[in-house]
Amino acid sequence: MGADNQAKHRQASRDLSRKKAKRDTYERLLIICEGEKTEPQYLNEIKNELKLRTAHVQVFQSPLGTTPLQVVDGAEHIFLNGDLSRDIRPREFDRIFVVFDRDSHQTYFNALARVNSLNNHYLNDDEELTPFHAIPSIPCFELWLLFHFQNMQSPIQRSDVYKLIGKYLPGYEKGSKGHWQNTKENLDVATKRSMVQIGLAQPIAGVGPSTAMHDLVLHLLHLKD
């Protein structure tokens, strides 16, 4: 290697080291959701309370559709290609979460398998492997909200989850705001219930009720630690 090339290599290494050192203060997360409003609003309420900048955490609905596999494909697409409308550059994230429901979706199992195949498959802009995490809920995201008020171990339909939620959050509607503020006092008990239930249920087999939302919520909360 010539002297000029060696100098360029050393400069590139120094630039990369400075870039990584600057970013060590935060982890850049991309969270792609099945829902357009409910899940993004809940997660953005947490983000706003923690004063996490958009440069740290991006949360929005999948641009490629709302089936579980489309949610995963949307996350992969955004990671690889970026999104100029959101000022997102290609591969600028350190970790990816995909949030979707089991419900009656035909692509639920394909989505889980796809996330597994994407996990640590791509390098990000820091030349580091990027974890992909599935955050499935059986039957739906609202089970996570319900865990803040009561346990649920028997299989349950989405409509019945809504009815139970209505007892604790009167007038609950999908897409309405304030769910983080209205539930966060019971976060510890919800997390315990969720962790126990996900161990008893079989999310990979599509058997519930269960949700992995506690993993995502705790990860967000720990960003400020």
C-alpha positions as MATLAB code, in Angstrom:
seq = 'MGADNQAKHRQASRDLSRKKAKRDTYERLLIICEGEKTEPQYLNEIKNELKLRTAHVQVFQSPLGTTPLQVVDGAEHIFLNGDLSRDIRPREFDRIFVVFDRDSHQTYFNALARVNSLNNHYLNDDEELTPFHAIPSIPCFELWLLFHFQNMQSPIQRSDVYKLIGKYLPGYEKGSKGHWQNTKENLDVATKRSMVQIGLAQPIAGVGPSTAMHDLVLHLLHLKD';
ca = [
       0.000    0.000    0.000;
       1.432    3.390   -1.070;
       1.974    6.271    1.317;
      -1.067    8.139   -0.043;
      -3.319    5.116    0.344;
      -2.047    4.472    3.856;
      -2.791    8.077    4.804;
      -6.303    7.820    3.340;
      -6.881    4.564    5.209;
      -5.742    6.091    8.518;
      -7.948    9.140    7.934;
     -10.965    6.931    7.121;
     -10.362    4.917   10.296;
     -10.155    8.088   12.375;
     -13.330    9.461   10.780;
     -15.190    6.223   11.507;
     -13.925    6.180   15.102;
     -15.096    9.767   15.652;
     -18.443    8.940   14.050;
     -18.952    5.954   16.362;
     -17.807    7.878   19.439;
     -20.314   10.617   18.666;
     -23.125    8.091   18.341;
     -22.217    6.063   21.428;
     -24.416    8.418   23.441;
     -27.572    7.030   21.883;
     -28.954    4.105   19.935;
     -30.842    4.842   16.747;
     -34.087    2.876   16.552;
     -36.506    2.302   13.700;
     -39.948    1.084   14.830;
     -42.347    0.070   12.068;
     -45.945   -0.664   13.050;
     -48.932   -2.408   11.532;
     -51.302    0.287   12.779;
     -51.397    3.824   11.469;
     -52.346    5.576   14.717;
     -52.799    3.509   17.891;
     -49.370    1.895   18.233;
     -47.369    4.829   16.800;
     -49.212    7.302   19.029;
     -48.621    5.194   22.138;
     -44.921    4.769   21.361;
     -44.478    8.400   20.376;
     -46.017    9.470   23.682;
     -43.262    7.519   25.439;
     -40.670    9.020   23.101;
     -41.926   12.552   23.752;
     -42.018   12.098   27.523;
     -38.417   10.888   27.469;
     -37.487   13.767   25.134;
     -35.962   11.360   22.635;
     -35.146   13.167   19.408;
     -36.447   11.982   16.064;
     -32.827   11.365   15.125;
     -32.791    8.736   17.890;
     -36.176    7.066   17.388;
     -38.434    6.921   14.324;
     -41.928    5.417   14.742;
     -44.477    5.096   11.948;
     -46.692    2.727    9.974;
     -45.246    0.407    7.361;
     -45.167    2.049    3.918;
     -45.783   -1.285    2.170;
     -49.044   -2.429    3.797;
     -50.516   -3.682    7.046;
     -50.185   -7.468    6.969;
     -47.417   -8.797    9.243;
     -45.161   -9.685    6.315;
     -45.715   -6.275    4.732;
     -44.755   -4.648    8.019;
     -41.478   -6.569    8.041;
     -40.847   -5.836    4.367;
     -41.561   -2.169    5.043;
     -38.983   -2.081    7.836;
     -36.376   -3.712    5.593;
     -37.183   -1.284    2.775;
     -36.827    1.800    4.979;
     -33.603    0.519    6.498;
     -31.986   -0.198    3.124;
     -33.323    2.736    1.120;
     -34.084    5.448    3.665;
     -36.983    7.886    3.264;
     -36.240   11.401    2.037;
     -39.660   12.650    3.142;
     -38.712   11.786    6.744;
     -35.055   12.794    6.391;
     -34.004    9.167    6.849;
     -30.788    8.047    5.195;
     -30.129    4.435    4.141;
     -28.875    2.121    6.900;
     -28.733    4.848    9.565;
     -30.292    2.730   12.341;
     -28.707    0.546   15.014;
     -31.771   -1.590   15.797;
     -35.106   -2.341   14.105;
     -38.428   -3.290   15.732;
     -41.485   -4.493   13.808;
     -44.844   -4.336   15.621;
     -47.746   -6.440   14.361;
     -50.783   -8.452   15.507;
     -51.547  -12.134   15.120;
     -55.292  -11.638   14.698;
     -56.339  -13.703   11.663;
     -53.459  -12.645    9.439;
     -52.292  -15.326    7.030;
     -48.706  -14.039    6.915;
     -48.058  -14.019   10.674;
     -45.736  -17.037   10.624;
     -43.976  -15.843    7.468;
     -43.346  -12.519    9.200;
     -41.755  -14.181   12.229;
     -39.528  -16.277    9.971;
     -38.600  -13.233    7.911;
     -37.568  -11.227   10.965;
     -35.423  -14.143   12.076;
     -33.690  -14.211    8.694;
     -33.087  -10.439    8.769;
     -31.701  -10.360   12.304;
     -28.031   -9.331   12.148;
     -28.082   -9.864    8.382;
     -27.320   -6.291    7.272;
     -24.566   -3.859    8.190;
     -25.620   -0.330    9.105;
     -23.786    2.891    8.223;
     -21.332    2.226   11.072;
     -20.470   -1.143    9.514;
     -22.145   -2.941   12.426;
     -24.671   -5.779   12.256;
     -28.227   -4.573   12.793;
     -30.632   -6.562   14.999;
     -34.236   -6.968   13.820;
     -36.856   -7.742   16.504;
     -40.433   -8.950   16.080;
     -42.955   -7.489   18.545;
     -46.062   -9.638   17.956;
     -49.289   -9.494   19.952;
     -51.888  -12.269   20.110;
     -54.564  -11.334   19.311;
     -53.760   -7.598   19.204;
     -51.823   -4.667   20.651;
     -54.690   -3.812   23.022;
     -53.856   -6.924   25.058;
     -50.806   -4.996   26.282;
     -53.042   -2.186   27.522;
     -55.356   -4.707   29.179;
     -52.447   -6.237   31.122;
     -52.125   -2.914   32.943;
     -55.495   -3.565   34.607;
     -56.113   -7.321   34.631;
     -54.460  -10.576   33.727;
     -55.588  -12.666   30.772;
     -54.545  -16.265   30.282;
     -57.369  -17.732   28.201;
     -57.578  -17.322   24.404;
     -59.512  -14.182   23.534;
     -60.735  -12.420   20.410;
     -59.877   -8.832   19.489;
     -63.488   -7.677   20.004;
     -63.519   -9.082   23.540;
     -60.230   -7.357   24.364;
     -61.833   -4.066   23.286;
     -64.817   -4.687   25.553;
     -62.596   -5.347   28.556;
     -60.418   -2.305   27.824;
     -63.561   -0.193   27.806;
     -64.114   -0.997   31.484;
     -60.813    0.628   32.419;
     -60.448    3.226   29.667;
     -64.004    4.460   29.104;
     -64.642    5.505   25.536;
     -61.541    3.713   24.266;
     -61.146    3.976   20.514;
     -58.364    2.874   18.209;
     -56.309    5.855   17.226;
     -57.253    7.899   20.272;
     -54.499    9.555   22.296;
     -53.325    9.363   25.893;
     -52.969    5.596   26.300;
     -49.435    5.888   27.716;
     -50.468    8.529   30.225;
     -53.562    6.536   31.201;
     -51.699    3.274   31.798;
     -48.095    4.027   32.785;
     -48.753    3.932   36.538;
     -49.391    0.199   36.141;
     -46.411   -0.488   33.892;
     -44.624   -2.744   36.381;
     -47.582   -5.056   36.892;
     -48.326   -5.101   33.154;
     -44.727   -6.050   32.427;
     -44.790   -8.895   34.951;
     -48.060  -10.247   33.566;
     -46.807   -9.969   30.007;
     -43.489  -11.681   30.726;
     -45.196  -14.560   32.529;
     -47.836  -14.987   29.860;
     -45.411  -14.929   26.939;
     -43.592  -17.766   28.664;
     -46.794  -19.771   29.035;
     -48.135  -19.018   25.559;
     -46.539  -19.952   22.252;
     -46.138  -16.836   20.096;
     -44.099  -18.744   17.519;
     -46.976  -21.203   17.135;
     -49.518  -18.382   17.069;
     -51.053  -19.431   20.380;
     -51.992  -16.754   22.863;
     -52.849  -14.556   24.504;
     -49.451  -12.911   24.621;
     -47.564   -9.802   23.602;
     -43.929   -8.784   23.336;
     -44.726   -5.100   23.810;
     -42.998   -5.105   27.193;
     -39.676   -5.743   25.410;
     -40.090   -2.668   23.228;
     -41.414   -0.369   25.969;
     -38.616   -1.302   28.367;
     -36.035   -0.824   25.632;
     -37.306    2.702   25.017;
     -37.308    3.528   28.720;
     -33.755    2.270   29.100;
     -32.464    4.545   26.333;
     -32.323    7.319   28.939;
     -30.387    5.251   31.503;
];
